[in-house]
Amino acid sequence: MSAPAAPAAAPVPHPPLPAGRALAFMAAATVIGLSQGLQQGFVSTSLPQLAGDLGITTTSAAWLLAVYMIPRAALPVLLIKIRTQFGLRRFAEIGVVIYAAVALASIWVSDFRSALVLQALAGAAAAPLSTLAFLYMLDPLSPQAKMVLGLPLAMVVLMTGPSLARVIGPSLIGDGGMANVHMAGLGMALVSLMLVLALPLRPIPRQKVIEPLDFLSFMLIGLGFGGLIIGFVMGPIYNWTDVSWIGVLLAAAVLSLTLAVAVELNRSAPLLDIRWLASPAILHLTGTLLLFRLILSEQSAGAPRMFQVLGMGSDQMVALFAVISLAGVMGALACIAWMRPQRVAAFHLVALLIIAGAAFLDAQVTPDWRPAQMIATQALVGFAGMLFMPPAMMAGLISALSKGPQYILSFVIVFISTQSLGGVLGSSLFTTFTTHRQALHLQELAAQVTPTDPATVQALARRMAGLAGTLPDTALRRMQAATELAQQASLQAWTQAYADAYALTGWAALIAAAALVLHLLRDRMALKLMETDP
């Protein structure tokens, strides 16, 4: 996606490394990938704990997630040329050193402003780590092994981190707040630094490609991504229309991205090759990846928040996310065994059907459900996610290779950026939908629960009888029983809202599967027509 400043021969691919050194590189990729994945997971899942440590509200704590995700999504765009001009080794070392320094500084943060600055720096440091995880996993392998072995392993390392954060986070937090989490992050950062220094990536030819207009384009892209992320994170919190600045910010973000596209289209050596990105094949792939990222929001934004509403703590969801992480590994192993370029569509179809089935089963949820009731379905979703992503990456890399070897890293970086944006957008839409549906269901339940309704009178009487031993005063018993009845109605409304969201996810997956089948039938019919033409 970055065009070289001057025509140059494509770099000759490195030969595969010996088995022992290749395993060392892949182990380094695992540590580096899990380091950034766990960091992102800790930020997104520990906002209440961060708010408590800093003495702020959870609404203010949401800004910590926003400022982390902005550079995490925007900076990879500039890293394309930074890596080309300054070389892989310096790129890797500086990225990991910054990450380690931020992890060290996080231990002593005690005020909100410092936390905001450090979260922004942490997001900036995490951006190159995702790229490094890909490079360390793919670099030691042969071209064929890169696709069949490297891609699934790289994807499972990067995608498992947030789920693993929910597994180990509760034990790290304990009674000591976020201090142990920061120490764990520092330890992972130092190990990553040691591995990068001990196992330098093989060099590639360097070229002077950075131009002054690159910084203008990056500023516009950064402002656009930043506006979108802040709007998507804070929009559901403020109910979108409660404050006017969210709409203004989103409009400004769209304008900024439009200006960036206009600048890039008129450059001979653009930061982003907009024409390639706008080609039918890449647009189709990007749309597919974004749709699937939205569908996967059922797992990242659905189940954990629903169980929080139902009164479950994070320690009660450890087993659920441990199984989800294991299911992702099993999905990666399935890709390694059977993934081939001609089977990409089949993998996508199976993944969509699995998610549809799991989502429709989750739509049967009741207020009595606990994490154990969703282990099987969420494991299926985690397995399906890994069935989908590596084949999609394979299709994108094959398209990038057809353009030129220098486009491989460009595609990886743009993939990381779009997935970061898609994750924030999916969580925002899922939260907005469930909040809207909860209000609607609560209104319907309130209309049914009236003082003259026989069922309501009986339920109130049963609750008052159950409180007779603890509250002798009749008026207090009635008040407490009415409060409990209202709380039960609220839980029922939330449960129905999440059931609606799961059903919507199931239908979206089914529609996507049907569209994929129609697309395959069209391609097959076109091929037959070409074969029959004289």
C-alpha positions as CSV (number, residue, x, y, z in Angstrom):
1,M,0.0,0.0,0.0
2,S,2.9,2.3,0.4
3,A,4.4,3.2,-3.0
4,P,8.2,3.5,-3.1
5,A,9.6,6.9,-3.8
6,A,11.5,5.6,-6.8
7,P,11.2,2.4,-8.8
8,A,13.2,-0.4,-7.2
9,A,13.5,-4.1,-7.5
10,A,11.3,-6.1,-5.2
11,P,13.4,-7.5,-2.3
12,V,14.4,-11.2,-2.7
13,P,12.6,-13.3,-0.1
14,H,14.8,-14.7,2.7
15,P,15.2,-18.5,2.8
16,P,13.6,-20.3,5.7
17,L,15.6,-20.5,8.9
18,P,16.8,-23.8,10.5
19,A,14.2,-25.5,12.6
20,G,15.6,-24.6,16.0
21,R,16.0,-20.9,15.2
22,A,12.6,-20.8,13.5
23,L,11.0,-22.2,16.7
24,A,12.8,-19.4,18.7
25,F,11.4,-16.7,16.3
26,M,7.9,-18.2,16.6
27,A,8.2,-18.3,20.4
28,A,9.3,-14.6,20.3
29,A,6.2,-13.9,18.2
30,T,4.0,-15.6,20.8
31,V,5.4,-13.6,23.7
32,I,5.3,-10.2,21.8
33,G,1.8,-10.9,20.4
34,L,0.4,-11.9,23.8
35,S,2.1,-8.9,25.5
36,Q,0.1,-6.4,23.4
37,G,-3.0,-8.6,23.4
38,L,-3.0,-8.8,27.2
39,Q,-2.4,-5.1,27.5
40,Q,-5.4,-4.3,25.3
41,G,-7.5,-6.8,27.2
42,F,-6.5,-5.4,30.6
43,V,-7.4,-1.8,29.4
44,S,-10.8,-2.8,28.1
45,T,-11.9,-5.2,30.9
46,S,-10.5,-3.4,33.9
47,L,-12.0,0.1,33.6
48,P,-13.9,-0.2,36.9
49,Q,-10.7,-1.1,38.7
50,L,-8.8,1.7,37.0
51,A,-11.5,4.1,38.0
52,G,-11.2,3.0,41.6
53,D,-7.4,3.3,41.7
54,L,-7.5,6.7,40.1
55,G,-10.6,8.0,42.1
56,I,-12.6,8.8,39.0
57,T,-16.0,7.7,37.6
58,T,-16.4,4.9,35.1
59,T,-17.5,7.4,32.5
60,S,-14.2,9.2,32.9
61,A,-12.3,5.9,32.8
62,A,-13.8,5.2,29.4
63,W,-11.5,8.0,28.1
64,L,-8.6,5.7,29.0
65,L,-9.8,3.1,26.5
66,A,-10.4,5.8,23.8
67,V,-6.9,7.4,24.1
68,Y,-5.3,3.9,24.0
69,M,-7.2,2.8,20.9
70,I,-6.6,6.0,18.9
71,P,-2.8,5.5,18.3
72,R,-3.3,1.7,18.3
73,A,-5.5,2.2,15.2
74,A,-3.8,5.1,13.5
75,L,-0.1,4.7,14.0
76,P,0.3,1.5,11.9
77,V,-0.5,3.5,8.8
78,L,2.7,5.6,9.3
79,L,4.7,2.5,10.4
80,I,4.7,1.2,6.8
81,K,7.2,3.9,5.7
82,I,9.0,4.1,9.0
83,R,9.9,0.4,8.7
84,T,11.0,0.8,5.1
85,Q,13.2,3.9,5.8
86,F,14.8,2.9,9.1
87,G,15.0,-0.9,8.8
88,L,13.4,-3.7,10.7
89,R,15.9,-4.0,13.5
90,R,15.6,-0.3,14.6
91,F,11.9,-0.5,14.1
92,A,11.6,-3.5,16.4
93,E,14.0,-2.3,19.1
94,I,12.6,1.2,19.4
95,G,9.0,-0.1,19.5
96,V,9.7,-2.6,22.3
97,V,11.8,-0.1,24.3
98,I,9.0,2.4,24.3
99,Y,6.5,-0.4,25.3
100,A,8.8,-1.4,28.2
101,A,9.2,2.2,29.3
102,V,5.5,2.8,29.4
103,A,4.9,-0.4,31.3
104,L,7.5,0.7,33.9
105,A,6.0,4.2,34.2
106,S,2.5,2.7,34.7
107,I,3.4,1.3,38.1
108,W,3.7,4.8,39.6
109,V,0.7,6.5,38.0
110,S,-1.8,7.8,40.5
111,D,-3.7,10.6,38.8
112,F,-6.1,10.7,35.8
113,R,-4.1,13.1,33.6
114,S,-0.9,11.0,33.9
115,A,-2.9,7.9,33.2
116,L,-4.4,9.4,30.0
117,V,-0.9,10.3,28.7
118,L,0.5,6.9,29.5
119,Q,-2.5,5.1,27.9
120,A,-1.9,7.1,24.7
121,L,1.8,6.1,24.8
122,A,0.8,2.5,25.5
123,G,-1.4,2.5,22.5
124,A,1.4,3.9,20.4
125,A,3.8,1.3,21.7
126,A,1.3,-1.5,21.1
127,A,0.9,-0.6,17.4
128,P,4.3,-1.9,16.3
129,L,4.1,-4.9,18.6
130,S,1.2,-6.4,16.5
131,T,3.3,-5.9,13.4
132,L,6.3,-7.4,15.1
133,A,4.3,-10.5,16.1
134,F,3.4,-11.1,12.5
135,L,7.0,-10.6,11.3
136,Y,8.5,-12.9,13.9
137,M,6.0,-15.6,13.1
138,L,6.3,-15.4,9.3
139,D,9.9,-14.4,8.7
140,P,11.6,-17.8,9.5
141,L,9.2,-19.8,7.4
142,S,9.1,-20.8,3.7
143,P,6.5,-19.0,1.5
144,Q,4.1,-22.0,1.7
145,A,4.5,-22.4,5.4
146,K,3.9,-18.7,5.9
147,M,0.4,-19.1,4.6
148,V,-0.5,-22.5,6.1
149,L,1.4,-22.4,9.4
150,G,2.4,-18.9,10.2
151,L,-0.9,-17.1,9.5
152,P,-3.0,-19.3,11.8
153,L,-0.4,-19.1,14.6
154,A,0.0,-15.3,14.3
155,M,-3.8,-14.8,14.3
156,V,-4.4,-17.0,17.3
157,V,-1.7,-15.3,19.3
158,L,-3.1,-11.8,18.5
159,M,-6.8,-12.7,19.0
160,T,-6.3,-14.8,22.2
161,G,-4.8,-12.0,24.2
162,P,-8.0,-10.2,25.2
163,S,-9.7,-13.4,26.2
164,L,-6.6,-14.5,28.3
165,A,-6.7,-11.1,30.0
166,R,-10.1,-12.1,31.4
167,V,-8.7,-15.4,32.6
168,I,-5.7,-14.1,34.5
169,G,-6.9,-10.6,35.2
170,P,-9.0,-11.5,38.3
171,S,-6.2,-13.3,40.0
172,L,-3.7,-10.5,39.3
173,I,-6.1,-7.8,40.5
174,G,-7.2,-9.6,43.7
175,D,-7.2,-7.1,46.6
176,G,-4.3,-5.1,45.4
177,G,-5.9,-3.2,42.5
178,M,-4.0,-2.7,39.2
179,A,-0.5,-2.8,40.7
180,N,0.0,-6.5,39.9
181,V,-1.4,-6.0,36.4
182,H,1.1,-3.3,35.7
183,M,3.9,-5.5,37.1
184,A,2.8,-8.4,34.8
185,G,2.8,-6.0,31.8
186,L,6.3,-4.8,32.7
187,G,7.5,-8.4,32.9
188,M,6.1,-9.2,29.5
189,A,7.6,-6.1,28.1
190,L,11.1,-6.8,29.4
191,V,10.9,-10.4,28.1
192,S,9.8,-9.1,24.7
193,L,12.7,-6.6,24.7
194,M,15.2,-9.4,25.5
195,L,13.8,-11.6,22.7
196,V,14.0,-8.7,20.1
197,L,17.6,-8.0,21.1
198,A,18.6,-11.7,21.1
199,L,16.7,-12.6,17.9
200,P,17.1,-9.7,15.4
201,L,14.9,-9.8,12.3
202,R,16.8,-10.3,9.1
203,P,17.3,-6.9,7.3
204,I,15.5,-5.8,4.2
205,P,16.8,-3.1,1.8
206,R,16.2,0.4,3.2
207,Q,14.9,3.3,1.1
208,K,14.3,6.9,1.8
209,V,10.6,7.0,1.4
210,I,9.3,9.5,4.1
211,E,8.1,12.8,2.6
212,P,6.7,15.9,4.3
213,L,3.2,15.3,3.0
214,D,3.2,11.9,4.8
215,F,2.9,13.8,8.1
216,L,0.0,15.8,6.8
217,S,-1.8,12.7,5.6
218,F,-1.0,10.9,8.9
219,M,-2.4,13.9,10.9
220,L,-5.6,13.8,8.9
221,I,-5.9,10.0,9.2
222,G,-5.1,10.2,12.9
223,L,-7.7,13.0,13.5
224,G,-10.3,10.9,11.5
225,F,-9.6,7.7,13.4
226,G,-9.4,9.5,16.7
227,G,-12.8,11.2,16.2
228,L,-14.4,7.9,15.2
229,I,-13.0,6.0,18.2
230,I,-14.0,8.7,20.7
231,G,-17.4,8.9,19.2
232,F,-17.9,5.1,19.2
233,V,-16.6,4.7,22.8
234,M,-18.4,7.7,24.4
235,G,-21.5,7.6,22.2
236,P,-23.3,4.7,24.0
237,I,-22.3,6.2,27.4
238,Y,-24.0,9.6,26.6
239,N,-26.8,7.9,24.7
240,W,-25.5,9.5,21.5
241,T,-27.8,12.5,21.5
242,D,-27.5,13.6,25.1
243,V,-24.5,15.8,24.2
244,S,-24.0,17.6,20.9
245,W,-20.2,17.3,20.6
246,I,-20.4,13.6,19.7
247,G,-22.2,14.4,16.4
248,V,-19.9,17.3,15.7
249,L,-16.9,15.1,16.3
250,L,-18.1,12.3,14.1
251,A,-18.8,14.8,11.3
252,A,-15.3,16.3,11.7
253,A,-13.8,12.8,11.6
254,V,-15.5,12.0,8.3
255,L,-14.3,15.3,6.9
256,S,-10.8,14.7,8.0
257,L,-10.7,11.2,6.4
258,T,-12.1,12.7,3.2
259,L,-9.4,15.3,3.0
260,A,-6.8,12.5,3.7
261,V,-8.1,10.5,0.7
262,A,-8.1,13.6,-1.5
263,V,-4.4,14.3,-0.5
264,E,-3.3,10.7,-1.1
265,L,-5.0,10.4,-4.5
266,N,-2.9,13.3,-5.8
267,R,0.5,12.1,-4.6
268,S,3.0,10.1,-6.6
269,A,4.3,8.3,-3.5
270,P,1.3,8.1,-1.2
271,L,1.2,6.9,2.4
272,L,-1.7,4.8,1.4
273,D,-2.4,3.4,-2.1
274,I,-6.1,4.5,-2.1
275,R,-6.7,3.1,-5.6
276,W,-5.5,-0.3,-4.5
277,L,-7.6,-0.1,-1.4
278,A,-10.6,0.9,-3.5
279,S,-10.2,-2.0,-5.9
280,P,-13.2,-4.4,-5.9
281,A,-11.2,-7.3,-4.4
282,I,-9.8,-5.4,-1.5
283,L,-13.1,-3.6,-0.8
284,H,-14.8,-6.9,-0.8
285,L,-12.2,-8.4,1.6
286,T,-12.3,-5.3,3.9
287,G,-16.1,-5.4,4.0
288,T,-16.0,-9.1,4.8
289,L,-13.5,-8.6,7.7
290,L,-15.4,-5.6,9.1
291,L,-18.7,-7.5,9.0
292,F,-17.2,-10.5,10.7
293,R,-15.6,-8.3,13.4
294,L,-19.0,-6.8,14.1
295,I,-20.6,-10.3,14.3
296,L,-17.9,-11.3,16.8
297,S,-19.0,-8.5,19.1
298,E,-21.4,-11.0,20.5
299,Q,-18.5,-12.5,22.4
300,S,-16.4,-9.4,23.2
301,A,-19.3,-7.1,24.2
302,G,-22.2,-9.5,24.7
303,A,-21.7,-12.3,27.1
304,P,-19.3,-10.6,29.6
305,R,-21.5,-7.5,29.9
306,M,-24.7,-9.5,30.2
307,F,-23.3,-11.5,33.1
308,Q,-22.2,-8.3,34.8
309,V,-25.7,-7.1,34.6
310,L,-26.9,-10.4,36.0
311,G,-24.6,-9.9,39.0
312,M,-21.6,-12.1,38.0
313,G,-18.1,-10.9,38.9
314,S,-15.1,-11.3,36.6
315,D,-13.8,-14.2,38.7
316,Q,-16.9,-16.1,37.8
317,M,-16.2,-15.9,34.1
318,V,-12.7,-17.2,34.2
319,A,-13.7,-20.7,33.1
320,L,-15.8,-19.4,30.3
321,F,-12.9,-17.4,28.8
322,A,-10.4,-20.1,29.4
323,V,-12.5,-22.4,27.2
324,I,-13.0,-19.6,24.6
325,S,-9.2,-19.3,24.4
326,L,-8.7,-23.0,24.1
327,A,-11.4,-23.1,21.3
328,G,-9.5,-20.4,19.4
329,V,-6.3,-22.6,19.6
330,M,-8.3,-25.5,18.2
331,G,-9.6,-23.3,15.4
332,A,-6.0,-22.4,14.5
333,L,-5.0,-26.1,14.5
334,A,-7.9,-26.8,12.1
335,C,-6.7,-24.1,9.8
336,I,-3.1,-25.5,9.9
337,A,-4.5,-28.9,8.9
338,W,-7.0,-28.0,6.2
339,M,-6.6,-24.4,5.1
340,R,-5.7,-23.9,1.4
341,P,-6.3,-20.9,-0.9
342,Q,-9.1,-22.8,-2.8
343,R,-10.9,-23.5,0.5
344,V,-11.2,-19.9,1.8
345,A,-14.9,-19.6,0.9
346,A,-15.7,-23.0,2.5
347,F,-14.0,-22.0,5.7
348,H,-15.9,-18.7,5.8
349,L,-19.2,-20.5,5.1
350,V,-18.6,-23.0,7.9
351,A,-17.6,-20.2,10.3
352,L,-20.7,-18.2,9.6
353,L,-23.0,-21.1,10.0
354,I,-21.4,-22.1,13.4
355,I,-21.8,-18.5,14.7
356,A,-25.4,-18.4,13.5
357,G,-26.2,-21.6,15.3
358,A,-24.4,-20.5,18.5
359,A,-26.1,-17.1,18.5
360,F,-29.6,-18.6,18.1
361,L,-28.9,-20.9,21.1
362,D,-27.7,-17.9,23.1
363,A,-30.9,-16.1,22.2
364,Q,-32.8,-18.5,24.6
365,V,-31.1,-16.9,27.6
366,T,-33.0,-16.3,30.8
367,P,-32.1,-14.4,34.0
368,D,-31.2,-17.7,35.7
369,W,-28.3,-18.4,33.2
370,R,-24.7,-18.5,34.5
371,P,-21.5,-18.6,32.5
372,A,-21.6,-22.4,32.5
373,Q,-24.7,-22.3,30.4
374,M,-22.8,-20.4,27.6
375,I,-19.5,-22.3,27.6
376,A,-20.4,-24.5,24.7
377,T,-21.9,-21.8,22.5
378,Q,-19.1,-19.3,23.2
379,A,-16.5,-21.9,22.5
380,L,-18.1,-22.4,19.1
381,V,-18.0,-18.7,18.4
382,G,-14.3,-18.6,19.4
383,F,-13.6,-21.7,17.2
384,A,-15.4,-20.1,14.3
385,G,-13.5,-16.8,14.7
386,M,-10.3,-18.6,14.1
387,L,-11.8,-20.5,11.2
388,F,-12.6,-17.2,9.5
389,M,-9.7,-14.9,10.2
390,P,-6.6,-16.8,8.9
391,P,-8.3,-17.7,5.5
392,A,-9.3,-14.1,5.1
393,M,-5.7,-13.0,5.8
394,M,-4.5,-15.6,3.3
395,A,-6.8,-14.1,0.6
396,G,-5.6,-10.6,1.4
397,L,-1.9,-11.6,1.4
398,I,-2.4,-13.4,-2.0
399,S,-3.9,-10.2,-3.4
400,A,-1.1,-8.1,-1.9
401,L,1.5,-10.5,-3.4
402,S,-0.1,-10.0,-6.8
403,K,0.6,-6.3,-6.5
404,G,4.2,-6.8,-5.2
405,P,6.0,-8.3,-2.2
406,Q,6.4,-4.9,-0.7
407,Y,2.6,-4.8,-0.2
408,I,2.5,-7.7,2.2
409,L,3.4,-5.7,5.3
410,S,1.2,-2.9,4.1
411,F,-1.8,-5.2,4.0
412,V,-1.0,-6.6,7.5
413,I,-0.8,-3.1,9.0
414,V,-4.0,-1.9,7.4
415,F,-5.7,-5.1,8.6
416,I,-4.6,-4.3,12.1
417,S,-5.9,-0.8,11.8
418,T,-9.3,-1.8,10.4
419,Q,-9.7,-4.5,13.0
420,S,-9.0,-2.1,15.8
421,L,-11.7,0.3,14.4
422,G,-14.1,-2.6,13.8
423,G,-13.7,-3.8,17.4
424,V,-14.6,-0.4,18.8
425,L,-17.5,0.0,16.3
426,G,-18.9,-3.4,17.0
427,S,-18.9,-2.9,20.8
428,S,-20.5,0.5,20.4
429,L,-23.3,-0.8,18.2
430,F,-23.9,-3.9,20.4
431,T,-24.1,-1.7,23.5
432,T,-26.4,0.8,21.8
433,F,-28.7,-1.9,20.6
434,T,-29.0,-3.7,23.9
435,T,-29.6,-0.4,25.8
436,H,-32.4,0.6,23.4
437,R,-34.0,-2.8,23.6
438,Q,-33.8,-2.9,27.4
439,A,-35.7,0.3,27.6
440,L,-38.3,-1.0,25.3
441,H,-38.7,-4.3,27.1
442,L,-38.8,-2.5,30.5
443,Q,-41.6,-0.2,29.3
444,E,-43.6,-3.3,28.2
445,L,-43.0,-5.0,31.5
446,A,-44.0,-1.9,33.4
447,A,-47.3,-1.8,31.5
448,Q,-48.0,-5.4,32.6
449,V,-46.9,-4.9,36.3
450,T,-49.9,-2.9,37.7
451,P,-51.3,-2.9,41.2
452,T,-54.6,-4.5,39.9
453,D,-52.9,-7.3,37.9
454,P,-53.5,-10.6,39.7
455,A,-50.1,-12.0,38.8
456,T,-48.4,-8.9,40.2
457,V,-50.5,-9.0,43.4
458,Q,-49.5,-12.7,43.9
459,A,-45.8,-12.1,43.3
460,L,-45.9,-9.2,45.7
461,A,-47.6,-11.3,48.3
462,R,-45.1,-14.1,48.0
463,R,-42.2,-11.7,48.4
464,M,-43.8,-10.1,51.4
465,A,-44.3,-13.5,53.0
466,G,-40.6,-14.3,52.4
467,L,-39.6,-11.1,54.2
468,A,-41.8,-11.6,57.2
469,G,-39.0,-13.1,59.3
470,T,-36.7,-10.1,58.7
471,L,-39.0,-7.2,58.4
472,P,-41.9,-7.2,60.9
473,D,-43.3,-3.8,59.7
474,T,-45.9,-4.4,57.0
475,A,-45.2,-1.1,55.1
476,L,-41.5,-1.8,55.0
477,R,-42.1,-5.3,53.8
478,R,-44.4,-4.0,51.0
479,M,-41.8,-1.4,50.0
480,Q,-38.9,-3.9,49.9
481,A,-41.0,-6.5,48.0
482,A,-42.0,-3.8,45.4
483,T,-38.3,-2.8,45.1
484,E,-37.3,-6.5,44.5
485,L,-40.0,-6.9,42.0
486,A,-38.8,-3.8,40.1
487,Q,-35.2,-5.1,40.1
488,Q,-36.5,-8.5,38.8
489,A,-38.3,-6.7,36.0
490,S,-35.1,-4.8,35.1
491,L,-33.1,-8.0,34.9
492,Q,-35.7,-9.6,32.8
493,A,-35.7,-6.6,30.4
494,W,-31.9,-6.7,30.1
495,T,-32.0,-10.5,29.5
496,Q,-34.6,-10.0,26.7
497,A,-32.5,-7.2,25.2
498,Y,-29.4,-9.4,25.0
499,A,-31.5,-12.3,23.6
500,D,-32.6,-9.9,20.9
501,A,-29.0,-8.9,20.2
502,Y,-27.9,-12.6,20.0
503,A,-30.8,-13.3,17.6
504,L,-29.8,-10.3,15.4
505,T,-26.3,-11.7,15.4
506,G,-27.6,-15.1,14.3
507,W,-29.6,-13.5,11.4
508,A,-26.7,-11.4,10.3
509,A,-24.5,-14.4,10.2
510,L,-27.1,-16.4,8.2
511,I,-27.6,-13.5,5.7
512,A,-23.9,-13.3,5.3
513,A,-23.7,-17.0,4.7
514,A,-26.5,-16.8,2.1
515,A,-24.8,-13.9,0.3
516,L,-21.6,-16.0,0.2
517,V,-23.4,-19.0,-1.3
518,L,-25.0,-16.7,-3.9
519,H,-21.6,-15.3,-4.7
520,L,-20.1,-18.7,-5.1
521,L,-23.0,-19.8,-7.4
522,R,-22.5,-16.7,-9.5
523,D,-18.8,-17.4,-9.9
524,R,-19.5,-21.0,-10.8
525,M,-22.1,-20.1,-13.4
526,A,-19.7,-17.5,-14.9
527,L,-16.9,-20.1,-15.1
528,K,-19.2,-22.5,-16.9
529,L,-20.3,-19.9,-19.4
530,M,-16.7,-19.1,-20.1
531,E,-16.0,-22.8,-20.7
532,T,-18.9,-23.2,-23.1
533,D,-18.0,-20.1,-25.2
534,P,-16.3,-21.1,-28.4
